[in-house]
Amino acid sequence: MKPISQMTQLELAAYVHDHLRQQGIDVVLSGGSVVSLYSQNLYVSKDIDLVNVAFTRQAKLRKAMASIGFAERERYFRHSDSKHIVEFPSGPLAVGEEPVRDVQEVTLETGSLRVLSATDCVKDRLCAFYFWDDLQGLEQAVLVAQQHAVDLAEIERWSMVENHVEKFIQFKERLE
């Protein structure tokens, strides 16, 4: 196994994911790390967001992470051999008001990793744009949609449900 100090962000996420899975803890990668995955690292996130989809108690997460050398500080877990930090946002796994139904699994040298689909990754990034006018979220959504086939009709439907059709149009114009 590759040493933690030499793992990329996604390799570390897969390593942690597999370890947690062995402990009966169900997590799914979301946030900027998924943008990194789908953009071939054209965008690099600062942290690893593993959504705690089974609502595992913090004490169990803390114990599982400690067993592979991570210590909790505030809401983040850090390992002395890595610059990457891990966070466990609580579930449910959702984009806006809708639950995520399409979870993909990717395999890396360090393990397997459950992640949002490219379409749900775009929705996740558009949430920041829709709800907080975060232009970086818009740029990340565009980057993923340019690199991967996404379901634009589904994103438009979801945008209507979220009441952000005008911002969806801005997103679509940035793609063209």
HUHU-V519169 format. One record per run of one state. SS is the DSSP state (H for helix, E for strand, L for the rest). FROM is the first residue (numbers start at 1). LEN is the number of residues. If there is no record, write none. Layout:
((SS FROM LEN) (SS FROM LEN))
This chain:
((L 1 3) (H 4 3) (L 7 2) (H 9 14) (L 23 4) (E 27 4) (L 31 1) (H 32 7) (L 39 8) (E 47 6) (L 53 5) (H 58 9) (L 67 3) (E 70 4) (L 74 2) (E 76 4) (L 80 5) (E 85 3) (L 88 2) (E 90 1) (L 91 3) (E 94 2) (L 96 2) (E 98 2) (L 100 3) (E 103 6) (L 109 2) (E 111 6) (L 117 1) (H 118 15) (L 133 2) (H 135 13) (L 148 4) (H 152 10) (L 162 3) (H 165 11) (L 176 1))
